[in-house]
Amino acid sequence: MKKIYLFFIFIFLTGCGYNLVSNTKNTAVSCPSILFGSDHQIYIGLSDEDISLDNIEYRGELNNAIFTKKCTLKDNIFSSELSILFILNPLVDEVKNIYMPFYLAILNQNKELQDMLYFSASGQFKKDLETKNIIETEVTKTLILQHESINENSIIVIGFVLDNKRKEFLN
């Protein structure tokens, strides 16, 4: 019985200790630059497939993005946490759901595309307590980035994924 206890104590102590196999450590690096795609900063939510001024439910805008944790490299893998702020304005009285697809384009120092990552942000509009109307709402999306193509010389471009109809309407 004592051998079993000693065995579990040994496993517990070595499991929480220094790992001889993986002795690499995180190296702090400067965080890459963050830009917004100039033609992809606005998103419109629709109640119908056809776009007209009558069926636009809300307008979303990329407002800000910041690395909320330090940027590190471990085994040539970049790691950090990126927080993106969206400002949403309702254009009708009732909006059921907010859904906004967006991308992160990873460019190298020569502004060549290295990779494209796709995400979405969702939520619901806040209501004014007195009038019960939906009001301008902030939505924050936090991403944990771990990627081999990102380094301190990279440029990250954030933009909304827009279909051709939305592109034509907005531009």
Backbone as a printed PyTorch tensor [residue, N CA C, xyz], in Angstrom:
tensor([[[  0.8260,  -1.1880,   0.0000],
         [  0.0000,   0.0000,   0.0000],
         [  0.8730,   1.2550,   0.0000]],

        [[  1.9750,   1.2280,   0.7760],
         [  2.8740,   2.3800,   0.8280],
         [  3.5080,   2.6270,  -0.5330]],

        [[  3.7650,   1.5540,  -1.2750],
         [  4.3650,   1.6920,  -2.6030],
         [  3.4150,   2.4160,  -3.5570]],

        [[  2.1430,   2.1450,  -3.4350],
         [  1.1570,   2.8010,  -4.2960],
         [  1.1010,   4.3000,  -3.9850]],

        [[  1.0910,   4.6310,  -2.6840],
         [  1.0980,   6.0460,  -2.3030],
         [  2.3580,   6.7480,  -2.7910]],

        [[  3.5070,   6.1080,  -2.6150],
         [  4.7650,   6.6920,  -3.0820],
         [  4.7490,   6.8820,  -4.5980]],

        [[  4.1820,   5.9040,  -5.3060],
         [  4.0810,   5.9990,  -6.7620],
         [  3.2480,   7.2160,  -7.1670]],

        [[  2.0790,   7.4170,  -6.5550],
         [  1.2180,   8.5590,  -6.8820],
         [  1.8770,   9.8840,  -6.5060]],

        [[  2.5590,   9.9200,  -5.3910],
         [  3.2710,  11.1410,  -4.9960],
         [  4.3650,  11.4570,  -6.0090]],

        [[  5.1120,  10.4330,  -6.4490],
         [  6.1600,  10.6280,  -7.4480],
         [  5.5670,  11.1540,  -8.7580]],

        [[  4.4670,  10.5590,  -9.2230],
         [  3.7970,  11.0110, -10.4590],
         [  3.3360,  12.4510, -10.3030]],

        [[  2.7440,  12.7650,  -9.1710],
         [  2.2600,  14.1240,  -8.9350],
         [  3.4080,  15.1310,  -8.9710]],

        [[  4.4880,  14.8370,  -8.3050],
         [  5.6260,  15.7580,  -8.2390],
         [  6.3110,  15.9160,  -9.5870]],

        [[  6.4850,  14.8460, -10.3130],
         [  7.1580,  14.9620, -11.6140],
         [  6.2330,  15.5390, -12.6690]],

        [[  4.9410,  15.3480, -12.5400],
         [  3.9910,  15.9030, -13.5050],
         [  3.9160,  17.4160, -13.4310]],

        [[  4.1800,  17.9810, -12.2950],
         [  4.1070,  19.4260, -12.1220],
         [  5.4780,  20.0830, -12.2010]],

        [[  6.5070,  19.3130, -12.4450],
         [  7.8610,  19.8540, -12.4220],
         [  8.3580,  20.2620, -13.7900]],

        [[  9.6380,  20.5040, -13.8660],
         [ 10.3210,  20.9180, -15.0740],
         [ 10.3220,  19.7780, -16.0800]],

        [[ 10.0020,  20.0720, -17.3200],
         [  9.9540,  19.0740, -18.3750],
         [ 11.2750,  19.0960, -19.1310]],

        [[ 12.0540,  18.0360, -19.0330],
         [ 13.3570,  17.9800, -19.6880],
         [ 13.2370,  17.8850, -21.2050]],

        [[ 12.1400,  17.3350, -21.7070],
         [ 11.9700,  17.1720, -23.1480],
         [ 11.7170,  18.5090, -23.8240]],

        [[ 10.9050,  19.3460, -23.2290],
         [ 10.5540,  20.6270, -23.8320],
         [ 11.1180,  21.7530, -22.9870]],

        [[ 12.3600,  22.1280, -23.2530],
         [ 12.9830,  23.1660, -22.4510],
         [ 12.9990,  24.5120, -23.1690]],

        [[ 12.2140,  24.6610, -24.2470],
         [ 12.1320,  25.9570, -24.9170],
         [ 11.2410,  26.8780, -24.1010]],

        [[ 11.4780,  28.1680, -24.2300],
         [ 10.6810,  29.1180, -23.4750],
         [ 10.0910,  30.1680, -24.3980]],

        [[  9.1010,  30.8390, -23.8830],
         [  8.4910,  31.9290, -24.6350],
         [  9.4400,  33.1140, -24.6500]],

        [[  9.6110,  33.7010, -25.8290],
         [ 10.4310,  34.8900, -25.9790],
         [  9.5110,  36.0570, -26.2980]],

        [[  9.5610,  37.1050, -25.5030],
         [  8.7310,  38.2890, -25.7620],
         [  9.2180,  38.9820, -27.0230]],

        [[  8.2720,  39.3680, -27.8850],
         [  8.5700,  40.0980, -29.1170],
         [  7.6230,  41.2830, -29.2190]],

        [[  7.9720,  42.2270, -30.0730],
         [  7.0640,  43.3440, -30.3400],
         [  5.8530,  42.8110, -31.0820]],

        [[  4.7040,  43.3550, -30.7660],
         [  3.4760,  42.9380, -31.4450],
         [  3.4400,  43.5340, -32.8480]],

        [[  2.8830,  42.8150, -33.8130],
         [  2.8050,  43.3340, -35.1820],
         [  1.8290,  44.5080, -35.2860]],

        [[  1.9550,  45.2410, -36.3720],
         [  1.0370,  46.3550, -36.6460],
         [ -0.3400,  45.8150, -36.9860]],

        [[ -1.3690,  46.5870, -36.6290],
         [ -2.7500,  46.2270, -36.9440],
         [ -3.3330,  47.3440, -37.8060]],

        [[ -3.8940,  46.9740, -38.9470],
         [ -4.5580,  47.9250, -39.8410],
         [ -5.9620,  47.4120, -40.1460]],

        [[ -6.8140,  48.3120, -40.6350],
         [ -8.1520,  47.9260, -41.0780],
         [ -8.2280,  48.0450, -42.5860]],

        [[ -8.8900,  47.0770, -43.2330],
         [ -9.0870,  47.1230, -44.6800],
         [ -9.9720,  48.3130, -45.0250]],

        [[ -9.4740,  49.2260, -45.8410],
         [-10.1900,  50.4850, -46.0990],
         [-11.5690,  50.2630, -46.7270]],

        [[-11.7110,  49.2780, -47.5890],
         [-13.0130,  49.0120, -48.2250],
         [-13.8280,  47.9720, -47.4650]],

        [[-13.3130,  47.5130, -46.3280],
         [-13.9880,  46.4550, -45.5790],
         [-14.1910,  46.8130, -44.1140]],

        [[-14.3530,  48.1010, -43.8050],
         [-14.5290,  48.5440, -42.4170],
         [-15.9870,  48.6180, -41.9910]],

        [[-16.9060,  48.5990, -42.9550],
         [-18.3390,  48.7190, -42.6720],
         [-19.0300,  47.4230, -43.0960]],

        [[-19.9810,  47.0010, -42.2820],
         [-20.7900,  45.8200, -42.5980],
         [-22.2520,  46.1950, -42.4370]],

        [[-23.0930,  45.6720, -43.3120],
         [-24.5280,  45.8940, -43.1660],
         [-25.2340,  44.5460, -43.0190]],

        [[-26.1000,  44.4740, -42.0100],
         [-26.9080,  43.2850, -41.7770],
         [-28.2380,  43.4400, -42.4770]],

        [[-28.6630,  42.4080, -43.1680],
         [-29.8560,  42.4790, -44.0120],
         [-30.9480,  41.5390, -43.5300]],

        [[-32.1890,  41.9270, -43.7920],
         [-33.3140,  41.0570, -43.4940],
         [-33.7130,  40.2240, -44.7100]],

        [[-33.1050,  40.5170, -45.8610],
         [-33.4470,  39.8380, -47.1070],
         [-32.1760,  39.7040, -47.9390]],

        [[-32.2000,  38.8490, -48.9260],
         [-31.0290,  38.6740, -49.8000],
         [-30.7880,  39.8910, -50.6850]],

        [[-31.8530,  40.5500, -51.1120],
         [-31.7010,  41.7360, -51.9480],
         [-31.3780,  42.9380, -51.0700]],

        [[-30.4440,  43.7550, -51.5330],
         [-30.0470,  44.9220, -50.7500],
         [-30.7930,  46.1560, -51.2220]],

        [[-31.4570,  46.7880, -50.2690],
         [-32.0920,  48.0910, -50.5120],
         [-32.0690,  48.8400, -49.1810]],

        [[-32.3360,  50.1140, -49.2370],
         [-32.3610,  50.8980, -48.0050],
         [-33.4560,  50.4230, -47.0580]],

        [[-34.4650,  49.7460, -47.5760],
         [-35.5900,  49.2880, -46.7580],
         [-35.3000,  48.0300, -45.9440]],

        [[-34.3250,  47.2150, -46.3630],
         [-34.1220,  45.9620, -45.6370],
         [-32.7790,  45.8800, -44.8900]],

        [[-32.1160,  47.0010, -44.7230],
         [-30.8950,  47.0070, -43.9080],
         [-31.3050,  47.1060, -42.4410]],

        [[-30.9130,  46.1040, -41.6540],
         [-31.2970,  46.0610, -40.2380],
         [-30.3100,  46.7820, -39.3330]],

        [[-29.0310,  46.6570, -39.6280],
         [-28.0130,  47.2830, -38.7880],
         [-26.7550,  47.5520, -39.5970]],

        [[-25.9560,  48.4330, -39.0260],
         [-24.6800,  48.8090, -39.6200],
         [-23.6000,  48.5510, -38.5760]],

        [[-22.5830,  47.7890, -38.9600],
         [-21.4720,  47.4940, -38.0640],
         [-20.2100,  48.1500, -38.5750]],

        [[-19.3610,  48.5740, -37.6530],
         [-18.1120,  49.2190, -38.0310],
         [-16.9730,  48.6930, -37.1660]],

        [[-15.8470,  48.4120, -37.8160],
         [-14.6360,  48.0680, -37.0740],
         [-14.1290,  49.3420, -36.4330]],

        [[-13.9750,  49.3330, -35.1200],
         [-13.6190,  50.5650, -34.4260],
         [-12.2020,  50.5590, -33.8780]],

        [[-11.7720,  49.4140, -33.3220],
         [-10.4650,  49.3800, -32.6920],
         [-10.0180,  47.9290, -32.5460]],

        [[ -8.7180,  47.7340, -32.4520],
         [ -8.1510,  46.4100, -32.1940],
         [ -6.8500,  46.6000, -31.4310]],

        [[ -6.6160,  45.7160, -30.4700],
         [ -5.4250,  45.8380, -29.6400],
         [ -5.0080,  44.4500, -29.1520]],

        [[ -3.7000,  44.2660, -29.0200],
         [ -3.1950,  43.0530, -28.3890],
         [ -3.3320,  43.2340, -26.8800]],

        [[ -4.1000,  42.3610, -26.2410],
         [ -4.3700,  42.4990, -24.8160],
         [ -3.3970,  41.6990, -23.9490]],

        [[ -2.6300,  40.8220, -24.5530],
         [ -1.5830,  40.0750, -23.8480],
         [ -0.2700,  40.3230, -24.5710]],

        [[  0.8330,  40.0980, -23.8850],
         [  2.1200,  40.3040, -24.5390],
         [  2.2690,  39.3190, -25.7000]],

        [[  3.0020,  39.7440, -26.7020],
         [  3.2510,  38.9090, -27.8740],
         [  4.5100,  38.0970, -27.6220]],

        [[  4.4380,  36.8000, -27.9120],
         [  5.5720,  35.9170, -27.6600],
         [  5.8010,  34.9880, -28.8500]],

        [[  7.0170,  34.4620, -28.9070],
         [  7.3670,  33.4040, -29.8550],
         [  7.8660,  32.2090, -29.0630]],

        [[  7.3740,  31.0320, -29.4160],
         [  7.8570,  29.7880, -28.8230],
         [  7.9390,  28.7730, -29.9540]],

        [[  9.1220,  28.2680, -30.1940],
         [  9.3430,  27.3270, -31.3020],
         [  8.8510,  27.9160, -32.6270]],

        [[  9.1060,  29.2020, -32.8460],
         [  8.7210,  29.9410, -34.0570],
         [  7.2000,  30.0480, -34.2370]],

        [[  6.4460,  29.8810, -33.1760],
         [  4.9910,  30.0510, -33.2170],
         [  4.6640,  31.3250, -32.4400]],

        [[  4.0520,  32.2880, -33.1380],
         [  3.6210,  33.5320, -32.5120],
         [  2.4000,  33.2410, -31.6530]],

        [[  2.3090,  33.9310, -30.5180],
         [  1.1550,  33.7440, -29.6390],
         [  0.8100,  35.0640, -28.9590]],

        [[ -0.4720,  35.3810, -28.9550],
         [ -0.9750,  36.5500, -28.2460],
         [ -2.4930,  36.5070, -28.2420]],

        [[ -3.0740,  37.5290, -27.6470],
         [ -4.5240,  37.6660, -27.6020],
         [ -4.8840,  38.9920, -28.2560]],

        [[ -5.7820,  38.9590, -29.2260],
         [ -6.1900,  40.1450, -29.9730],
         [ -7.6590,  40.4280, -29.6860]],

        [[ -7.9460,  41.6530, -29.2620],
         [ -9.3060,  42.0550, -28.9530],
         [ -9.7610,  43.0890, -29.9890]],

        [[-10.9240,  42.8390, -30.5900],
         [-11.4460,  43.6990, -31.6550],
         [-12.7750,  44.2900, -31.1960]],

        [[-12.9150,  45.6170, -31.3700],
         [-14.1340,  46.3170, -30.9680],
         [-14.9550,  46.6710, -32.1990]],

        [[-16.2240,  46.2710, -32.1870],
         [-17.1820,  46.5870, -33.2360],
         [-18.2300,  47.5290, -32.6550]],

        [[-18.6050,  48.5650, -33.4010],
         [-19.6920,  49.4580, -33.0110],
         [-20.8580,  49.1610, -33.9480]],

        [[-22.0360,  48.8820, -33.3660],
         [-23.2100,  48.4980, -34.1510],
         [-24.3390,  49.4860, -33.9450]],

        [[-24.9190,  49.9080, -35.0460],
         [-26.0520,  50.8300, -34.9980],
         [-27.2780,  50.1710, -35.6030]],

        [[-28.3770,  50.0770, -34.8410],
         [-29.6060,  49.5060, -35.4050],
         [-30.2540,  50.5020, -36.3510]],

        [[-30.8000,  49.9900, -37.4420],
         [-31.4790,  50.8490, -38.4150],
         [-32.9720,  50.5530, -38.4900]],

        [[-33.4080,  49.5330, -37.7770],
         [-34.8370,  49.2140, -37.6570],
         [-35.1230,  48.9830, -36.1690]],

        [[-36.3940,  48.9140, -35.8270],
         [-36.7830,  48.7690, -34.4200],
         [-36.4790,  47.3920, -33.8400]],

        [[-36.5660,  46.3760, -34.6360],
         [-36.3380,  45.0130, -34.1500],
         [-35.2420,  44.3480, -34.9630]],

        [[-34.1990,  43.9410, -34.2900],
         [-33.1360,  43.1460, -34.8960],
         [-32.9620,  41.9230, -34.0140]],

        [[-33.1170,  40.7540, -34.6090],
         [-33.0410,  39.5340, -33.8080],
         [-31.6040,  39.2030, -33.4190]],

        [[-30.7420,  39.0240, -34.3990],
         [-29.3750,  38.6160, -34.1210],
         [-28.3840,  39.4550, -34.9160]],

        [[-27.2330,  39.6400, -34.3190],
         [-26.1310,  40.3160, -34.9840],
         [-25.1390,  39.2400, -35.3960]],

        [[-24.7450,  39.2570, -36.6550],
         [-23.7410,  38.3260, -37.1460],
         [-22.8790,  39.0580, -38.1520]],

        [[-21.5650,  39.0850, -37.9000],
         [-20.6520,  39.7900, -38.7980],
         [-19.4230,  38.9280, -39.0650]],

        [[-19.2780,  38.4130, -40.2900],
         [-18.0580,  37.6680, -40.6250],
         [-16.9170,  38.6420, -40.9040]],

        [[-15.7310,  38.3040, -40.4090],
         [-14.5770,  39.1610, -40.6630],
         [-13.3350,  38.3100, -40.8660]],

        [[-12.2910,  38.9430, -41.3870],
         [-11.0480,  38.2370, -41.6770],
         [ -9.8590,  38.9300, -41.0280]],

        [[ -8.7950,  38.1800, -40.8660],
         [ -7.4850,  38.6960, -40.4990],
         [ -6.5450,  38.2660, -41.6120]],

        [[ -6.0000,  39.2300, -42.3260],
         [ -5.0000,  38.9360, -43.3540],
         [ -3.6340,  39.1440, -42.7240]],

        [[ -2.7750,  38.1720, -42.8600],
         [ -1.4240,  38.2540, -42.3130],
         [ -0.4770,  38.5640, -43.4630]],

        [[  0.1540,  39.7310, -43.3840],
         [  1.1000,  40.1580, -44.4130],
         [  2.5060,  40.1440, -43.8370]],

        [[  3.4960,  39.8320, -44.6810],
         [  4.8770,  39.9280, -44.2150],
         [  5.3640,  41.3690, -44.3550]],

        [[  6.6280,  41.6300, -44.0410],
         [  7.1420,  43.0030, -44.0710],
         [  7.1400,  43.6000, -45.4740]],

        [[  7.0640,  42.7400, -46.5130],
         [  6.9860,  43.2210, -47.8990],
         [  5.5420,  43.3790, -48.3680]],

        [[  4.6120,  43.2870, -47.4370],
         [  3.1720,  43.4010, -47.6930],
         [  2.6460,  42.3100, -48.6270]],

        [[  3.2700,  41.1330, -48.5340],
         [  2.8140,  39.9720, -49.2900],
         [  1.9280,  39.1290, -48.3780]],

        [[  0.8150,  38.6570, -48.9110],
         [ -0.1290,  37.8640, -48.1300],
         [  0.4990,  36.5300, -47.7310]],

        [[  0.5120,  36.2480, -46.4260],
         [  1.0300,  34.9910, -45.8960],
         [ -0.0800,  34.0040, -45.5700]],

        [[ -1.1830,  34.5480, -45.0320],
         [ -2.3080,  33.6860, -44.6730],
         [ -3.5380,  34.5480, -44.4440]],

        [[ -4.6910,  33.9140, -44.5100],
         [ -5.9630,  34.5880, -44.2900],
         [ -6.7500,  33.7440, -43.2990]],

        [[ -7.1890,  34.3650, -42.2030],
         [ -7.9610,  33.6700, -41.1790],
         [ -9.3590,  34.2680, -41.1390]],

        [[-10.3790,  33.4260, -40.9730],
         [-11.7700,  33.8740, -40.9880],
         [-12.4310,  33.6150, -39.6390]],

        [[-13.2070,  34.6070, -39.2010],
         [-13.8910,  34.5350, -37.9190],
         [-15.2720,  35.1870, -38.0670]],

        [[-16.0300,  35.1890, -36.9900],
         [-17.2890,  35.9380, -36.9740],
         [-17.5100,  36.4910, -35.5680]],

        [[-18.2330,  37.5760, -35.5220],
         [-18.6430,  38.1830, -34.2560],
         [-20.1600,  38.1670, -34.2350]],

        [[-20.7180,  37.9040, -33.0840],
         [-22.1750,  37.8710, -32.9740],
         [-22.5930,  38.4480, -31.6360]],

        [[-23.8640,  38.7240, -31.5230],
         [-24.3860,  39.2660, -30.2790],
         [-25.8050,  39.7550, -30.4460]],

        [[-26.2430,  40.5470, -29.5030],
         [-27.5710,  41.1350, -29.5420],
         [-27.4760,  42.5990, -29.1540]],

        [[-28.3820,  43.3980, -29.6900],
         [-28.3930,  44.8200, -29.3680],
         [-28.8720,  45.0290, -27.9350]],

        [[-28.3170,  46.0570, -27.3020],
         [-28.7820,  46.4720, -25.9840],
         [-30.0400,  47.3090, -26.1590]],

        [[-30.8360,  47.3560, -25.0880],
         [-32.0660,  48.1530, -25.1140],
         [-31.9620,  49.3020, -24.1370]],

        [[-32.5420,  50.4340, -24.5170],
         [-32.6650,  51.5730, -23.6210],
         [-33.7030,  51.1900, -22.5610]],

        [[-33.3570,  51.3390, -21.2970],
         [-34.2540,  50.8980, -20.2240],
         [-35.5530,  51.6890, -20.1720]],

        [[-35.5130,  52.9660, -20.5480],
         [-36.7200,  53.7930, -20.4950],
         [-37.6210,  53.5840, -21.7060]],

        [[-37.0300,  53.6550, -22.9010],
         [-37.8470,  53.5880, -24.1230],
         [-38.0400,  52.1730, -24.6370]],

        [[-37.2060,  51.2310, -24.1740],
         [-37.2150,  49.8280, -24.6220],
         [-36.7830,  49.6750, -26.0850]],

        [[-36.2690,  50.7470, -26.6900],
         [-35.7560,  50.6780, -28.0590],
         [-34.3300,  50.1470, -28.0430]],

        [[-33.9670,  49.4510, -29.1210],
         [-32.5860,  48.9940, -29.2030],
         [-31.6920,  50.1880, -29.5330]],

        [[-30.4640,  50.1410, -29.0150],
         [-29.5620,  51.2880, -29.1200],
         [-28.2010,  50.8400, -29.6590]],

        [[-27.3610,  51.8400, -29.9700],
         [-26.0040,  51.5520, -30.4100],
         [-25.3420,  50.6330, -29.3850]],

        [[-24.6480,  49.6200, -29.8960],
         [-24.0850,  48.5810, -29.0400],
         [-22.6470,  48.2990, -29.4360]],

        [[-21.8240,  48.0690, -28.4420],
         [-20.4440,  47.6500, -28.6790],
         [-20.3510,  46.1420, -28.5090]],

        [[-19.6740,  45.4970, -29.4430],
         [-19.3990,  44.0660, -29.3490],
         [-17.8910,  43.8960, -29.4160]],

        [[-17.3490,  43.1480, -28.4790],
         [-15.9190,  42.8700, -28.4630],
         [-15.7000,  41.3950, -28.7400]],

        [[-14.8050,  41.1270, -29.6510],
         [-14.4290,  39.7460, -29.9720],
         [-12.9530,  39.5850, -29.6350]],

        [[-12.6340,  38.6160, -28.7990],
         [-11.2600,  38.3650, -28.4150],
         [-10.8030,  37.0490, -29.0430]],

        [[ -9.6760,  37.1130, -29.7380],
         [ -9.1220,  35.9560, -30.4340],
         [ -7.7930,  35.5720, -29.8010]],

        [[ -7.5780,  34.3010, -29.6480],
         [ -6.2680,  33.8120, -29.2350],
         [ -5.5350,  33.4300, -30.5160]],

        [[ -4.5020,  34.1980, -30.8290],
         [ -3.7400,  33.9590, -32.0580],
         [ -2.5140,  33.1140, -31.7520]],

        [[ -2.3880,  32.0290, -32.4450],
         [ -1.1890,  31.2010, -32.4150],
         [ -0.9310,  30.7960, -33.8490]],

        [[  0.1340,  31.3590, -34.4330],
         [  0.3390,  31.1680, -35.8610],
         [  1.8210,  31.2570, -36.2090]],

        [[  2.2460,  30.3870, -37.1060],
         [  3.6490,  30.3580, -37.4950],
         [  4.0200,  31.4500, -38.4970]],

        [[  3.0550,  32.0600, -39.1710],
         [  3.3570,  33.1010, -40.1660],
         [  3.4280,  34.5050, -39.5790]],

        [[  3.1400,  34.6550, -38.2980],
         [  3.1480,  35.9850, -37.6800],
         [  4.4550,  36.1730, -36.9160]],

        [[  5.0360,  37.3610, -37.0750],
         [  6.1800,  37.7570, -36.2630],
         [  6.0950,  39.2610, -36.0360]],

        [[  7.0930,  39.8350, -35.3870],
         [  7.0250,  41.2560, -35.0340],
         [  7.0800,  42.1790, -36.2490]],

        [[  7.4980,  41.6660, -37.4130],
         [  7.5310,  42.4720, -38.6360],
         [  6.2760,  42.3050, -39.4840]],

        [[  5.3780,  41.4580, -39.0500],
         [  4.1380,  41.2090, -39.7990],
         [  3.2010,  42.4020, -39.6990]],

        [[  2.2300,  42.4160, -40.5940],
         [  1.1370,  43.3880, -40.5620],
         [ -0.1480,  42.5800, -40.5640]],

        [[ -1.0310,  42.8920, -39.6370],
         [ -2.3220,  42.2140, -39.5850],
         [ -3.3800,  43.1990, -40.0680]],

        [[ -4.1120,  42.7990, -41.0950],
         [ -5.1810,  43.6260, -41.6490],
         [ -6.5050,  42.9630, -41.2930]],

        [[ -7.4020,  43.7440, -40.6980],
         [ -8.7140,  43.2370, -40.2890],
         [ -9.7750,  43.8860, -41.1640]],

        [[-10.7200,  43.0990, -41.6260],
         [-11.8090,  43.6310, -42.4370],
         [-13.0040,  42.7000, -42.4080]],

        [[-14.1550,  43.2350, -42.8150],
         [-15.3610,  42.4140, -42.9070],
         [-15.3400,  41.6060, -44.1890]],

        [[-15.8650,  40.4010, -44.1190],
         [-16.0540,  39.5800, -45.3120],
         [-17.3490,  40.0670, -45.9640]],

        [[-17.2250,  40.6260, -47.1520],
         [-18.3750,  41.1960, -47.8470],
         [-18.6360,  40.4370, -49.1400]],

        [[-19.8980,  40.0660, -49.3580],
         [-20.2330,  39.4710, -50.6430],
         [-20.2940,  40.5840, -51.6950]],

        [[-20.4230,  40.2080, -52.9580],
         [-20.3970,  41.2110, -54.0360],
         [-21.5000,  42.2400, -53.9170]],

        [[-22.6700,  41.8240, -53.4800],
         [-23.7960,  42.7700, -53.3270],
         [-23.4840,  43.8350, -52.2750]],

        [[-22.9500,  43.4140, -51.1560],
         [-22.6020,  44.3730, -50.0970],
         [-21.4720,  45.3010, -50.5550]],

        [[-20.4800,  44.7430, -51.2520],
         [-19.3800,  45.5720, -51.7590],
         [-19.9040,  46.6720, -52.6840]],

        [[-20.7540,  46.2830, -53.6190],
         [-21.3080,  47.2520, -54.5720],
         [-22.1240,  48.3160, -53.8310]],

        [[-22.9300,  47.9000, -52.8780],
         [-23.7910,  48.8260, -52.1640],
         [-22.9870,  49.8010, -51.3230]],

        [[-21.9500,  49.3090, -50.6470],
         [-21.1620,  50.1630, -49.7460],
         [-20.1500,  51.0400, -50.4730]],

        [[-19.6950,  50.6100, -51.6210],
         [-18.6590,  51.3770, -52.3210],
         [-19.2300,  51.9880, -53.5410]]])
